[in-house]
Amino acid sequence: MKKIVIAASLLTACVAFANPYAKQRIINAMNGYKDGSYGGAMKGVMAGQVKGMTEADMTQIADLIVK
């Protein structure tokens, strides 16, 4: 369920990523949230969502978003 909530949140945030490089940009954004190098004032909210995710989890979510 947590992955679905994260995917829905990222889908809203990633509408601008609608291009051929969308999947990798979404994964990069999630990794950036995880290490604290991406996001604005609300990045703390997303950091908590992605902190326990593996690269495979991020790839699965990115695949759902770019479909």
C-alpha positions as CSV (number, residue, x, y, z in Angstrom):
1,M,0.0,0.0,0.0
2,K,2.8,2.4,0.8
3,K,4.3,2.0,-2.7
4,I,0.9,2.9,-4.2
5,V,0.7,6.0,-2.1
6,I,4.2,7.0,-3.0
7,A,3.5,6.3,-6.7
8,A,0.4,8.5,-6.6
9,S,2.3,11.3,-4.9
10,L,5.1,11.1,-7.4
11,L,2.7,10.9,-10.3
12,T,1.3,14.2,-9.3
13,A,4.8,15.7,-8.8
14,C,6.2,14.2,-12.0
15,V,3.8,15.4,-14.7
16,A,6.6,17.6,-16.0
17,F,8.7,14.4,-16.6
18,A,6.5,13.3,-19.6
19,N,9.4,12.7,-22.0
20,P,11.5,9.7,-23.1
21,Y,13.8,10.2,-20.1
22,A,11.0,10.2,-17.6
23,K,11.8,6.9,-16.0
24,Q,15.4,7.8,-15.2
25,R,14.4,11.3,-14.0
26,I,11.9,9.9,-11.6
27,I,14.4,7.5,-10.2
28,N,17.0,10.3,-9.9
29,A,14.4,12.4,-8.1
30,M,13.6,9.6,-5.6
31,N,17.4,9.0,-5.0
32,G,17.8,12.7,-4.5
33,Y,15.0,12.7,-1.9
34,K,16.6,9.8,-0.2
35,D,20.0,11.4,0.1
36,G,18.6,14.9,0.7
37,S,20.0,16.5,-2.5
38,Y,16.7,17.0,-4.3
39,G,13.5,18.9,-3.5
40,G,12.4,22.2,-2.1
41,A,10.8,23.1,1.2
42,M,8.7,19.9,1.3
43,K,11.5,17.4,0.6
44,G,11.4,16.2,4.1
45,V,8.0,14.7,3.4
46,M,9.3,12.7,0.5
47,A,12.5,11.8,2.2
48,G,10.6,9.8,4.8
49,Q,8.7,8.0,2.0
50,V,11.7,6.8,0.1
51,K,14.3,6.2,2.9
52,G,13.6,2.5,3.0
53,M,13.2,1.9,-0.7
54,T,15.7,-0.1,-2.8
55,E,16.7,0.7,-6.3
56,A,14.3,-2.0,-7.5
57,D,11.4,-0.4,-5.6
58,M,12.2,2.9,-7.2
59,T,12.3,1.3,-10.7
60,Q,9.0,-0.4,-10.2
61,I,7.3,2.9,-9.1
62,A,8.9,4.7,-12.1
63,D,7.6,2.1,-14.4
64,L,4.1,2.6,-13.1
65,I,4.3,6.4,-13.5
66,V,5.6,6.4,-17.0
67,K,3.0,4.0,-18.4
